Amino acid sequence: MGGDAENHQHLMDIQVTGSYTSSVVMLPLARADVARMLPRDLKLLPQTLTPHGTHPVFLSFNEQRRVGLQWGRLDGPRFNYLEFAVGVPYTRLVKPRGPYAGPFFFAPLLYLNELVAIFAGLFWGFAKHDAKIKSSPARFSIQELHPRKALLQANFKLRGEPGELKDFPNARGLTQLLNQPGIGKTIFGPMLSFGLQQNFQDAQVQAMDAQVKITEEFLQGLAPGTYKAQGLDQVSLGAYRMITNWWLDPPIPPSWIGRQRSVRRHAPHSLPVS
């Protein structure tokens, strides 16, 4: 038993760390459409963030910096890349095998322009795909490679001055929502959970207005069309841009949650917020 515990602790010392500029848009979509984004192992939980009959879906447009594997004092190669992620909070396991059934934060789809990060994501159960991505402070566009076709374009307009997350009353509850344990489905079949933590304390946050034009249905439940979002300074859980560092713990079976905590309560100090 002691050896198993020691081996588990060594495993938990492995992290993926990095920093990013993340432009985040939350869409209140029809609950039935969001349910189509989930695998059969998951279902939606009730929530009060969006109106009855809807469920929040997060669109994250990320400029990732210095992302790499860290194991104690060992630090692997670091990569910079662009990433788009769809996130669905407040999901739960249909048939939990342990004391914790949810809530989980599930990412049904990610597009990246870095192959190393795509292959590494398979270990965590991330559904990552290669894409041509262009980014500027005011725009983010994604083009599928096989076949080559435009998927979406997002336009951002920053509002006010950057500050801390606590400066935005409409962000109340955001950290709790984003700190829900992540869950993914591996290519081998089983679901895996992981702790994705963001350094909210030192984050630089700025409200923004956003418009996202989706030209192809690349994900079931996310229909083509133009979606507009007001800034976090105007509405609850509105659009915002955050600059901070983050860290990702190794994946574990969801049944371990509640028996052995996988989510760390401290951040690695090797990566400054930049």
Backbone bond lengths (Angstrom), bond angles and torsions (degrees), N, CA, C in turn:
res aa  C-N    CA-C-N  psi(-1)  N-CA   C-N-CA  omega(-1)  CA-C   N-CA-C  phi
1 M - - - 1.467 - - 1.525 111.28 -
2 G 1.347 115.68 -42.43 1.449 119.23 -179.86 1.505 111.77 -61.44
3 G 1.368 116.10 -40.59 1.454 120.01 178.83 1.512 111.99 -63.60
4 D 1.348 117.65 -40.42 1.459 121.15 178.54 1.514 111.37 -62.32
5 A 1.347 115.65 -42.82 1.467 120.07 179.73 1.522 110.87 -64.38
6 E 1.346 115.49 -40.20 1.460 119.61 -179.66 1.532 110.63 -66.74
7 N 1.347 115.93 -42.06 1.456 119.16 178.43 1.519 111.32 -63.67
8 H 1.354 115.67 -39.25 1.461 119.57 178.69 1.517 110.53 -63.56
9 Q 1.344 117.50 -39.68 1.455 120.53 179.48 1.522 110.94 -65.14
10 H 1.356 116.88 -40.10 1.459 119.59 176.92 1.529 110.44 -61.65
11 L 1.337 116.40 -40.19 1.456 120.19 178.42 1.518 110.77 -62.23
12 M 1.339 116.93 -42.58 1.457 120.54 -177.00 1.521 112.28 -71.04
13 D 1.348 118.03 -12.18 1.457 120.67 174.81 1.519 111.85 -76.58
14 I 1.331 117.71 -11.47 1.459 121.99 176.87 1.530 108.69 -82.95
15 Q 1.320 115.91 130.05 1.458 120.82 176.54 1.515 110.35 -139.91
16 V 1.315 116.11 152.78 1.456 121.73 163.31 1.519 105.99 -99.17
17 T 1.319 117.01 128.63 1.463 120.67 -178.78 1.519 109.79 -126.26
18 G 1.294 115.93 158.52 1.454 121.23 178.57 1.515 110.75 -178.45
19 S 1.305 116.06 -175.80 1.463 121.54 172.81 1.522 107.93 -138.14
20 Y 1.323 116.35 160.70 1.461 117.88 -178.84 1.520 112.13 -156.43
21 T 1.323 113.16 161.02 1.452 122.55 163.62 1.515 106.00 -105.37
22 S 1.329 116.36 115.46 1.462 121.75 -173.11 1.519 110.00 -118.02
23 S 1.318 116.33 119.65 1.461 122.17 173.91 1.525 107.56 -99.15
24 V 1.329 116.49 118.12 1.467 121.22 -168.08 1.531 110.11 -118.29
25 V 1.335 115.16 130.85 1.460 122.71 177.06 1.521 107.98 -124.00
26 M 1.336 116.71 126.21 1.452 120.39 177.25 1.525 109.50 -103.82
27 L 1.343 115.83 128.04 1.464 121.38 179.39 1.524 110.14 -112.66
28 P 1.335 118.58 128.76 1.470 120.54 171.05 1.520 109.14 -85.97
29 L 1.327 116.62 101.38 1.457 121.14 -176.77 1.526 110.61 -104.27
30 A 1.319 115.82 160.70 1.461 120.80 178.76 1.524 109.74 -56.74
31 R 1.314 115.80 133.15 1.462 121.16 -175.95 1.534 111.66 -56.86
32 A 1.312 117.35 -38.53 1.467 120.57 -179.76 1.522 110.94 -64.68
33 D 1.345 117.57 -36.32 1.460 120.79 178.53 1.526 110.89 -69.40
34 V 1.332 116.82 -41.50 1.467 120.28 -179.80 1.525 110.43 -65.02
35 A 1.321 117.12 -36.96 1.466 120.66 179.15 1.525 111.15 -60.17
36 R 1.317 117.74 -28.01 1.463 121.51 179.15 1.532 111.59 -69.62
37 M 1.323 117.98 -17.51 1.457 121.72 -179.80 1.528 112.93 -80.24
38 L 1.332 116.69 -11.90 1.458 121.04 -172.44 1.522 111.89 -94.86
39 P 1.340 117.16 148.84 1.466 120.06 169.84 1.528 109.90 -72.87
40 R 1.311 116.87 168.51 1.460 120.62 -176.91 1.524 112.54 -64.29
41 D 1.338 117.14 -19.27 1.462 120.76 -178.66 1.533 112.79 -75.27
42 L 1.334 117.67 -14.39 1.457 121.45 -174.59 1.524 110.91 -122.29
43 K 1.339 114.86 155.20 1.456 121.01 171.20 1.526 108.53 -142.63
44 L 1.316 116.91 163.24 1.461 121.88 -177.92 1.522 111.24 -78.56
45 L 1.318 114.97 143.91 1.460 122.28 172.53 1.523 109.42 -96.68
46 P 1.324 118.43 156.08 1.462 120.08 171.31 1.528 109.94 -62.75
47 Q 1.336 116.03 151.26 1.465 120.69 177.87 1.525 108.22 -153.66
48 T 1.325 116.47 163.42 1.465 120.84 -176.08 1.529 112.27 -121.14
49 L 1.334 117.98 9.99 1.458 120.77 -178.35 1.523 112.14 -74.09
50 T 1.324 116.55 -34.78 1.460 121.34 -178.10 1.530 109.43 -121.15
51 P 1.332 117.76 163.61 1.477 120.63 -175.72 1.529 112.83 -59.34
52 H 1.326 114.20 159.50 1.462 121.26 178.91 1.536 110.06 -55.75
53 G 1.321 115.71 137.27 1.454 120.90 179.98 1.513 113.76 89.11
54 T 1.341 116.50 -3.00 1.463 120.68 178.01 1.526 109.73 -122.05
55 H 1.337 115.75 170.89 1.465 122.00 178.45 1.523 107.41 -147.44
56 P 1.353 117.67 141.18 1.466 119.65 -177.68 1.527 112.23 -73.80
57 V 1.333 115.00 137.76 1.462 122.85 172.68 1.522 107.61 -127.68
58 F 1.324 115.96 129.51 1.456 121.45 -177.91 1.517 110.45 -99.75
59 L 1.325 116.52 131.03 1.458 123.30 170.97 1.520 107.34 -109.17
60 S 1.332 116.66 119.30 1.466 121.75 -177.18 1.519 109.29 -115.66
61 F 1.323 116.33 125.14 1.460 123.61 179.06 1.531 106.63 -111.01
62 N 1.333 116.66 107.16 1.457 120.75 -164.89 1.519 113.31 -118.52
63 E 1.328 115.27 136.33 1.460 122.48 167.32 1.529 106.28 -104.55
64 Q 1.320 116.14 100.66 1.460 121.85 -176.02 1.533 109.68 -85.19
65 R 1.352 115.06 139.71 1.459 120.57 -178.25 1.524 110.48 -132.06
66 R 1.305 115.32 136.16 1.462 123.90 172.90 1.535 111.38 50.94
67 V 1.313 116.34 50.73 1.459 122.27 179.11 1.527 108.97 -88.04
68 G 1.327 116.59 129.24 1.456 119.25 -179.66 1.514 112.19 -168.00
69 L 1.328 114.74 170.66 1.467 122.48 -179.59 1.516 109.97 -84.33
70 Q 1.326 115.76 135.65 1.455 122.03 179.23 1.521 108.71 -129.86
71 W 1.330 116.72 128.65 1.463 122.52 -179.63 1.516 108.00 -134.55
72 G 1.331 115.24 96.95 1.461 119.33 -175.76 1.517 109.76 62.27
73 R 1.338 116.09 -122.45 1.462 120.89 178.95 1.521 112.95 -86.25
74 L 1.341 117.00 -7.71 1.456 120.60 -179.67 1.521 109.64 -83.91
75 D 1.321 115.52 133.77 1.456 120.92 -177.48 1.525 108.67 -131.29
76 G 1.349 117.17 117.68 1.457 121.19 -177.53 1.513 112.68 -80.64
77 P 1.345 116.50 -176.32 1.469 121.01 177.68 1.525 111.22 -59.06
78 R 1.302 116.08 150.88 1.456 121.87 -178.51 1.523 109.95 -116.33
79 F 1.355 114.98 146.71 1.454 120.52 -174.48 1.527 110.55 -131.18
80 N 1.321 115.08 146.46 1.464 122.59 171.10 1.526 108.17 -112.14
81 Y 1.326 117.07 135.34 1.452 119.34 179.84 1.524 110.26 -160.70
82 L 1.324 115.44 169.81 1.455 122.43 176.47 1.523 109.17 -104.43
83 E 1.330 115.98 148.08 1.464 120.41 -172.75 1.526 109.71 -148.81
84 F 1.326 114.79 141.66 1.459 121.50 170.67 1.523 107.98 -124.19
85 A 1.332 117.04 132.52 1.466 120.60 -177.02 1.523 109.94 -133.82
86 V 1.322 115.10 141.59 1.462 122.65 170.67 1.522 107.20 -104.90
87 G 1.319 117.86 130.87 1.461 121.47 -178.01 1.518 111.95 -128.49
88 V 1.338 115.69 137.61 1.464 121.89 178.18 1.526 108.77 -122.03
89 P 1.332 118.65 108.89 1.463 120.79 176.61 1.524 111.27 -83.04
90 Y 1.305 115.53 175.15 1.463 122.28 176.35 1.531 112.05 54.86
91 T 1.333 114.91 57.53 1.462 120.93 170.06 1.529 108.13 -116.50
92 R 1.321 116.93 161.71 1.454 121.20 178.40 1.520 109.73 -142.66
93 L 1.332 114.78 158.52 1.449 120.92 176.61 1.527 110.32 -71.50
94 V 1.316 116.76 137.71 1.460 121.37 177.12 1.530 110.06 -70.20
95 K 1.349 116.48 -41.81 1.460 121.63 -179.65 1.531 109.34 -129.11
96 P 1.333 117.44 79.63 1.471 119.79 -179.51 1.522 111.27 -66.84
97 R 1.329 115.62 145.35 1.458 121.68 178.16 1.523 111.78 -108.45
98 G 1.312 116.45 9.74 1.457 121.31 179.06 1.513 110.14 -145.56
99 P 1.339 117.49 -172.50 1.463 120.59 -175.57 1.525 114.24 -72.55
100 Y 1.340 117.69 -17.69 1.467 120.54 -177.02 1.524 109.72 -107.79
101 A 1.334 116.20 121.44 1.466 121.30 -179.86 1.525 112.34 -107.85
102 G 1.338 118.10 -17.45 1.449 122.93 -177.91 1.524 109.93 159.11
103 P 1.338 118.29 176.06 1.462 126.20 9.47 1.530 113.32 -81.27
104 F 1.337 114.69 152.48 1.449 123.84 173.61 1.528 109.67 -122.34
105 F 1.333 115.25 155.84 1.467 122.59 172.86 1.528 107.01 -104.72
106 F 1.338 117.13 115.59 1.461 121.88 -174.47 1.520 110.16 -110.81
107 A 1.324 116.32 133.85 1.464 121.91 177.47 1.526 109.11 -109.57
108 P 1.338 118.11 100.60 1.466 120.05 -176.33 1.521 114.14 -72.80
109 L 1.353 117.86 -17.83 1.461 119.20 -175.36 1.523 110.68 -159.92
110 L 1.342 115.51 138.20 1.457 121.82 172.02 1.527 108.59 -137.02
111 Y 1.332 116.38 141.07 1.460 122.65 171.28 1.523 108.54 -115.25
112 L 1.337 117.02 134.94 1.455 123.04 -179.77 1.526 109.77 -136.20
113 N 1.335 115.84 164.80 1.459 120.28 172.88 1.527 111.52 -119.32
114 E 1.345 116.07 32.27 1.465 121.84 178.43 1.530 109.15 -137.67
115 L 1.338 117.46 111.88 1.461 121.58 -173.98 1.525 112.61 -64.96
116 V 1.337 118.53 -36.37 1.463 120.60 -179.79 1.522 110.22 -60.46
117 A 1.325 116.85 -43.59 1.466 120.96 179.30 1.524 111.28 -67.25
118 I 1.325 117.24 -33.23 1.466 120.23 178.32 1.523 110.39 -64.61
119 F 1.339 117.11 -48.80 1.461 120.43 -178.95 1.528 111.45 -66.73
120 A 1.333 117.64 -38.66 1.464 120.52 178.79 1.525 110.76 -64.08
121 G 1.339 117.15 -33.56 1.455 120.72 -178.60 1.515 113.75 -65.36
122 L 1.353 117.43 -22.04 1.458 119.95 178.77 1.522 111.54 -61.64
123 F 1.344 116.41 -29.61 1.466 121.59 -179.75 1.521 111.19 -65.77
124 W 1.334 116.89 -29.11 1.471 121.71 -179.49 1.530 111.99 -95.78
125 G 1.306 118.46 -5.84 1.454 120.51 -177.42 1.513 113.50 84.71
126 F 1.354 117.29 21.80 1.459 120.49 177.16 1.527 109.89 -81.12
127 A 1.326 116.45 134.40 1.471 121.47 177.90 1.526 108.47 -88.02
128 K 1.346 115.82 75.98 1.462 121.76 -175.92 1.522 111.04 -94.08
129 H 1.346 115.00 142.70 1.457 121.22 -179.59 1.523 109.60 -135.85
130 D 1.314 115.05 148.44 1.458 121.09 179.07 1.521 109.85 -76.87
131 A 1.334 116.63 143.39 1.460 120.87 179.71 1.528 109.31 -157.49
132 K 1.325 115.20 159.76 1.464 120.97 170.58 1.521 107.68 -89.60
133 I 1.323 116.67 119.59 1.461 121.16 -175.12 1.526 109.26 -125.69
134 K 1.311 115.88 134.06 1.455 122.19 173.94 1.522 108.83 -119.34
135 S 1.332 115.59 142.53 1.466 119.34 -176.19 1.519 110.79 -142.93
136 S 1.316 115.19 143.12 1.455 123.90 170.16 1.519 106.51 -144.34
137 P 1.334 118.79 169.97 1.470 119.07 179.77 1.528 114.27 -56.71
138 A 1.336 117.46 -23.86 1.463 120.09 -175.55 1.521 113.63 -112.41
139 R 1.357 118.53 -2.58 1.465 119.07 -173.03 1.524 110.59 -152.42
140 F 1.340 114.51 150.71 1.460 121.71 178.67 1.519 106.64 -146.39
141 S 1.341 117.13 124.62 1.467 119.62 -178.99 1.517 109.93 -131.66
142 I 1.343 115.49 148.29 1.463 121.96 -177.07 1.522 108.60 -130.68
143 Q 1.332 114.24 133.94 1.457 121.16 177.28 1.515 109.59 -128.43
144 E 1.319 116.64 124.58 1.458 120.84 176.97 1.524 109.28 -68.86
145 L 1.344 115.96 145.93 1.457 120.14 -175.68 1.519 113.19 -93.42
146 H 1.341 117.97 -33.10 1.468 121.47 -174.35 1.536 110.07 -133.27
147 P 1.325 119.89 93.88 1.467 127.06 -1.14 1.530 110.60 -80.42
148 R 1.306 116.55 164.01 1.462 120.85 -177.47 1.530 109.96 -75.98
149 K 1.330 116.37 113.94 1.458 120.99 177.76 1.517 109.42 -159.51
150 A 1.331 115.57 148.76 1.467 121.58 179.72 1.525 109.45 -72.56
151 L 1.342 116.30 137.20 1.463 121.90 -179.22 1.520 112.07 -106.86
152 L 1.328 116.45 -48.46 1.459 118.67 -178.70 1.516 110.70 -159.43
153 Q 1.315 114.25 161.12 1.457 121.74 171.26 1.520 108.71 -139.68
154 A 1.310 116.41 132.21 1.466 121.98 179.09 1.522 109.16 -117.05
155 N 1.327 115.67 138.58 1.465 121.98 176.54 1.520 108.83 -120.52
156 F 1.330 116.12 135.59 1.455 121.69 -175.81 1.531 110.12 -123.02
157 K 1.335 115.97 143.82 1.460 122.18 173.78 1.523 108.13 -132.26
158 L 1.333 115.88 107.46 1.454 120.56 -177.86 1.522 110.60 -66.10
159 R 1.348 114.78 147.55 1.457 121.55 -177.52 1.534 109.05 -125.71
160 G 1.319 116.15 137.94 1.461 120.53 174.10 1.514 113.12 64.64
161 E 1.331 114.70 -155.46 1.457 122.16 -178.27 1.523 110.25 -108.61
162 P 1.341 117.56 150.65 1.468 119.75 175.40 1.519 111.12 -67.95
163 G 1.312 116.07 150.54 1.460 121.30 179.02 1.513 109.94 -155.28
164 E 1.329 115.10 -160.81 1.458 120.35 176.44 1.524 109.47 -93.96
165 L 1.323 115.48 161.90 1.467 119.70 -178.22 1.524 111.15 -59.50
166 K 1.330 117.27 -34.78 1.463 121.18 -178.66 1.529 112.32 -67.01
167 D 1.337 117.17 -15.20 1.462 120.84 178.75 1.523 112.60 -76.45
168 F 1.340 117.08 -6.74 1.462 121.63 -176.01 1.532 109.21 -116.14
169 P 1.331 117.83 98.23 1.473 120.44 179.77 1.528 112.65 -57.06
170 N 1.332 117.77 -30.06 1.464 120.54 -179.21 1.524 112.73 -70.95
171 A 1.341 117.17 -8.51 1.471 120.56 179.41 1.518 111.82 -89.40
172 R 1.324 117.33 4.54 1.455 120.38 -178.17 1.534 110.33 -57.62
173 G 1.295 115.61 126.53 1.457 120.75 -178.97 1.522 114.18 91.88
174 L 1.344 116.98 -9.31 1.465 120.13 -177.17 1.523 111.84 -65.46
175 T 1.335 116.61 -43.04 1.473 118.64 -177.95 1.522 110.79 -64.90
176 Q 1.324 117.36 -39.63 1.467 120.28 178.61 1.516 110.76 -63.90
177 L 1.309 116.76 -39.60 1.463 121.24 179.67 1.522 110.70 -65.66
178 L 1.338 116.90 -47.93 1.462 120.33 -176.63 1.520 112.95 -73.86
179 N 1.325 117.40 -15.25 1.465 120.60 177.31 1.526 112.50 -92.31
180 Q 1.327 117.86 7.25 1.455 118.37 172.73 1.524 108.75 -60.17
181 P 1.332 119.07 140.99 1.466 119.79 177.61 1.514 111.00 -55.18
182 G 1.325 115.65 137.42 1.453 119.58 176.57 1.520 110.64 -77.62
183 I 1.313 115.83 159.21 1.460 119.74 175.44 1.523 108.00 -146.42
184 G 1.327 115.89 142.50 1.455 121.06 -179.57 1.510 110.38 -144.40
185 K 1.323 115.32 163.15 1.462 120.95 -179.81 1.522 107.93 -113.09
186 T 1.324 117.31 117.79 1.451 121.75 -176.41 1.532 110.70 -76.10
187 I 1.335 114.78 164.60 1.459 119.62 178.09 1.520 111.40 -67.63
188 F 1.349 116.50 -15.78 1.462 120.58 179.41 1.527 111.91 -88.15
189 G 1.348 118.05 -9.11 1.447 120.38 174.07 1.511 115.97 120.61
190 P 1.361 119.99 -51.62 1.467 119.30 -172.47 1.526 112.92 -72.96
191 M 1.335 114.64 154.32 1.459 120.86 174.98 1.528 109.09 -80.58
192 L 1.335 116.60 143.62 1.458 122.52 176.55 1.524 108.97 -129.13
193 S 1.336 115.64 144.22 1.452 121.22 177.62 1.523 109.51 -110.22
194 F 1.322 116.08 154.64 1.460 120.75 -178.17 1.525 108.64 -153.52
195 G 1.328 115.02 157.97 1.454 120.50 176.45 1.518 110.15 -100.68
196 L 1.326 117.42 111.42 1.466 122.44 173.27 1.520 107.47 -105.08
197 Q 1.319 115.92 110.09 1.455 120.88 -175.22 1.523 110.45 -111.55
198 Q 1.319 116.05 141.89 1.454 122.22 177.22 1.526 109.08 -119.23
199 N 1.307 115.73 142.92 1.463 121.28 -178.05 1.525 109.19 -81.75
200 F 1.332 115.52 80.72 1.462 120.12 -178.15 1.529 111.76 -69.07
201 Q 1.317 117.57 -30.07 1.467 120.85 -174.88 1.533 111.79 -61.63
202 D 1.327 117.25 -38.91 1.463 121.08 -177.58 1.522 112.72 -104.68
203 A 1.324 117.15 9.00 1.464 120.42 -175.08 1.529 111.32 -70.42
204 Q 1.317 115.02 145.52 1.460 121.98 171.17 1.522 107.47 -100.85
205 V 1.338 116.82 122.72 1.460 122.20 -172.45 1.522 109.83 -123.71
206 Q 1.322 115.87 139.27 1.461 121.16 176.18 1.519 109.47 -140.71
207 A 1.321 116.50 134.88 1.460 120.76 177.82 1.522 110.15 -70.80
208 M 1.322 115.61 154.91 1.464 119.82 177.40 1.522 109.29 -153.99
209 D 1.317 116.23 152.18 1.456 122.05 167.33 1.528 106.89 -91.68
210 A 1.319 116.52 147.81 1.459 119.91 -175.92 1.517 110.98 -140.52
211 Q 1.327 114.55 148.01 1.457 122.11 171.55 1.519 107.78 -133.86
212 V 1.322 116.80 124.53 1.460 122.64 -178.70 1.528 108.08 -117.68
213 K 1.328 115.81 120.33 1.460 121.26 177.74 1.520 108.94 -107.26
214 I 1.333 116.91 114.10 1.463 122.87 179.08 1.515 108.39 -101.02
215 T 1.336 116.31 122.33 1.465 120.65 -175.47 1.522 113.30 -101.59
216 E 1.334 117.48 -17.67 1.462 121.80 179.12 1.527 109.03 -135.30
217 E 1.332 117.44 145.27 1.467 120.71 175.88 1.533 108.44 -82.84
218 F 1.328 115.46 86.34 1.466 120.91 -179.22 1.524 111.97 -85.78
219 L 1.342 116.65 -8.00 1.458 121.93 178.52 1.524 108.23 -142.39
220 Q 1.329 117.18 128.28 1.457 120.19 178.36 1.525 110.34 -56.54
221 G 1.318 116.06 131.87 1.451 120.59 178.12 1.518 113.93 96.54
222 L 1.340 117.47 -15.44 1.462 121.39 178.66 1.528 107.26 -108.23
223 A 1.313 115.09 90.66 1.457 121.37 -170.12 1.523 111.67 -74.91
224 P 1.339 117.93 147.67 1.469 120.60 173.04 1.521 110.79 -58.43
225 G 1.319 115.24 147.18 1.451 120.60 -178.55 1.512 110.27 152.60
226 T 1.320 116.04 -178.90 1.468 121.98 179.16 1.521 109.29 -108.95
227 Y 1.316 116.08 123.76 1.463 122.85 -178.67 1.526 108.95 -114.07
228 K 1.326 116.48 131.07 1.460 121.45 179.62 1.520 109.96 -116.20
229 A 1.328 115.93 143.67 1.465 121.11 -179.22 1.520 109.69 -137.94
230 Q 1.330 115.91 134.60 1.460 121.35 175.01 1.525 109.84 -82.14
231 G 1.322 115.09 164.38 1.447 120.84 -175.74 1.519 113.58 -74.97
232 L 1.325 114.89 161.88 1.463 122.24 179.78 1.522 111.71 -63.20
233 D 1.323 118.41 -21.51 1.463 121.27 178.06 1.522 111.88 -77.80
234 Q 1.354 117.00 -10.81 1.457 120.24 -176.62 1.518 113.69 -109.96
235 V 1.344 116.87 -37.50 1.458 120.45 -175.07 1.525 110.21 -134.12
236 S 1.326 115.08 157.95 1.462 120.87 178.71 1.516 110.22 -63.24
237 L 1.335 115.89 130.39 1.461 122.95 -179.14 1.523 111.85 53.37
238 G 1.341 115.35 42.09 1.454 120.84 176.78 1.519 111.83 -75.98
239 A 1.326 115.61 -177.88 1.458 121.24 -176.84 1.526 110.84 -71.78
240 Y 1.329 115.35 147.14 1.470 120.00 -178.28 1.523 109.82 -156.24
241 R 1.332 114.29 164.14 1.465 121.35 172.60 1.524 108.16 -120.56
242 M 1.332 115.81 131.36 1.458 121.46 -177.69 1.523 110.43 -125.49
243 I 1.314 115.93 135.75 1.462 122.16 173.05 1.518 107.35 -116.19
244 T 1.323 116.60 118.78 1.462 120.16 -178.46 1.522 109.83 -164.17
245 N 1.337 116.08 177.57 1.462 119.93 173.10 1.529 109.37 -106.90
246 W 1.318 115.53 162.63 1.458 121.14 -174.78 1.528 109.07 -145.75
247 W 1.337 115.54 165.99 1.460 120.09 177.46 1.520 108.94 -149.62
248 L 1.321 114.53 144.09 1.453 122.62 -173.36 1.516 109.01 -123.30
249 D 1.344 116.75 121.01 1.458 121.68 -179.64 1.529 110.78 -84.39
250 P 1.326 117.80 161.71 1.466 120.87 179.30 1.520 111.80 -61.45
251 P 1.330 117.01 150.59 1.464 120.03 179.00 1.519 111.92 -73.83
252 I 1.319 115.66 149.03 1.464 122.53 177.55 1.523 108.77 -137.16
253 P 1.321 118.80 160.78 1.469 119.74 172.34 1.532 110.19 -61.39
254 P 1.320 118.73 137.55 1.472 120.04 178.92 1.525 113.13 -55.89
255 S 1.329 118.33 -26.43 1.462 121.21 -179.39 1.515 112.35 -65.88
256 W 1.357 117.59 -16.66 1.471 120.28 178.69 1.524 111.91 -76.41
257 I 1.342 117.34 -23.34 1.465 119.94 -177.51 1.522 108.97 -65.69
258 G 1.297 115.82 132.32 1.460 121.15 -175.77 1.513 112.00 95.34
259 R 1.330 117.16 -20.20 1.464 121.31 175.19 1.522 110.12 -101.76
260 Q 1.351 115.03 -45.70 1.448 120.69 174.61 1.507 106.77 -136.28
261 R 1.316 117.41 120.09 1.450 121.17 -178.03 1.515 110.64 -71.69
262 S 1.312 116.07 130.31 1.453 119.97 179.28 1.522 111.96 -100.33
263 V 1.333 116.47 -18.10 1.453 119.26 -174.94 1.522 109.85 -85.10
264 R 1.334 116.06 125.89 1.460 120.79 -179.82 1.521 109.91 -76.95
265 R 1.313 115.83 155.61 1.458 120.54 176.46 1.521 110.98 -110.70
266 H 1.340 117.43 12.18 1.449 120.20 176.43 1.517 108.54 -137.21
267 A 1.331 115.97 152.97 1.447 120.54 179.95 1.513 110.13 -98.24
268 P 1.352 118.16 148.78 1.444 119.69 170.95 1.521 109.24 -66.27
269 H 1.315 117.33 144.42 1.463 120.49 -174.31 1.518 112.84 -99.74
270 S 1.350 118.52 8.09 1.440 120.20 -175.80 1.535 112.69 -79.24
271 L 1.341 117.41 -18.94 1.449 120.30 -176.36 1.526 110.65 -116.57
272 P 1.338 117.97 112.96 1.456 119.09 177.37 1.519 111.00 -75.97
273 V 1.307 116.57 158.06 1.465 121.20 172.39 1.509 107.39 -71.94
274 S 1.330 116.90 123.77 1.460 119.96 -177.94 1.513 110.11 -148.77
